[in-house]
């Protein structure tokens, strides 16, 4: 099987005057809340530079094992909601936006078809 990497990229914007609270949440609870999700290989957060993210100032990149991760996540959230408690109240200072998938797997490449 060919090796590949796949990322779930979550976007967020910080509510006005809530930057310190958002940073504190990320370091104390947020990163760990993303990391406990089944199938998570790594988690990183990036501040969008030069306004290139439009209205969203943050991107949270969660590397996942495979698409089946989402089935396991649904089951885990239903069975162990306490693991995801950090997300309750986060809307006081963050507004999550669109999520996209990015990756390095053969089907994501813009290559010429092989003859």
C-alpha positions in Angstrom: 0.0 0.0 0.0 1.2 3.4 -0.9 2.0 5.8 2.0 0.0 9.0 2.2 -0.8 11.9 4.6 -4.2 13.4 5.1 -5.1 16.5 7.1 -8.4 17.9 8.4 -8.0 21.6 8.4 -10.3 23.6 10.7 -10.6 27.3 10.4 -11.5 29.7 13.2 -11.8 33.4 13.8 -11.2 35.0 17.2 -14.0 37.2 18.5 -13.0 40.9 19.1 -11.1 41.4 22.4 -10.9 37.6 23.0 -7.4 36.8 21.7 -5.9 36.2 25.1 -8.7 33.8 26.0 -8.4 31.9 22.7 -4.6 31.5 23.2 -5.1 30.3 26.8 -7.8 27.8 25.7 -5.6 26.4 22.9 -2.6 25.8 25.2 -4.6 24.6 28.2 -7.4 22.6 26.6 -7.8 23.0 22.8 -4.8 21.1 21.5 -5.4 18.2 23.8 -9.1 18.1 22.8 -8.1 17.6 19.2 -5.3 15.1 20.1 -7.7 12.7 21.9 -9.7 12.1 18.8 -9.3 8.6 17.5 -7.0 8.3 14.5 -5.2 11.5 15.2 -1.5 11.4 14.3 -0.6 15.1 15.0 -2.1 18.5 15.7 -0.8 21.9 14.9 -2.3 25.4 14.9 -1.2 28.2 12.6 -2.0 31.9 12.6 -2.9 33.0 9.1 -0.5 35.6 7.8 -1.2 38.8 5.8 -5.0 38.3 5.7 -4.7 35.3 3.3 -7.2 33.4 5.3 -10.0 35.9 4.7 -12.0 36.4 7.8 -10.4 33.4 9.6 -7.2 34.0 11.6 -6.5 30.4 12.7 -6.0 27.1 11.0 -5.8 23.9 13.0 -4.3 21.1 11.1 -5.1 17.6 12.4 -3.2 14.8 10.7 -5.5 11.7 10.6 -4.8 8.1 9.7 -7.6 7.6 7.2 -11.1 8.5 6.3 -12.4 5.7 8.7 -11.2 8.1 11.5 -14.5 9.9 11.2 -16.6 6.8 11.9 -14.5 6.2 15.0 -14.8 9.8 16.0 -18.6 9.7 15.8 -18.6 6.6 18.0 -16.1 8.0 20.5 -18.0 11.3 20.9 -21.2 9.4 21.6 -19.5 7.0 24.0 -17.2 9.4 25.8 -18.5 13.0 25.6 -16.4 14.0 28.5 -13.3 13.7 26.3 -14.6 16.6 24.3 -15.7 18.9 27.1 -13.1 21.5 26.1 -15.3 22.4 23.1 -18.2 23.5 25.3 -18.0 27.2 25.9 -15.3 27.7 23.2 -17.8 29.8 21.2 -17.4 32.5 23.8 -14.2 33.5 22.0 -13.8 31.5 18.8 -16.1 31.0 15.8 -15.2 27.9 13.8 -15.6 28.2 10.1 -15.3 25.8 7.2 -13.2 22.6 7.4 -11.4 21.1 4.5 -9.3 18.0 3.8 -5.8 18.4 2.4 -3.3 15.7 1.7 -0.6 13.9 -0.2 -2.4 10.9 -1.6 -2.3 9.9 -5.3 -5.9 11.0 -6.0 -5.2 14.5 -4.7 -2.5 15.1 -7.3 -3.1 17.1 -10.5 -1.2 14.7 -12.8 -1.6 13.7 -16.4 -3.3 10.3 -16.8 -0.9 7.4 -17.5 -1.3 5.7 -20.9 
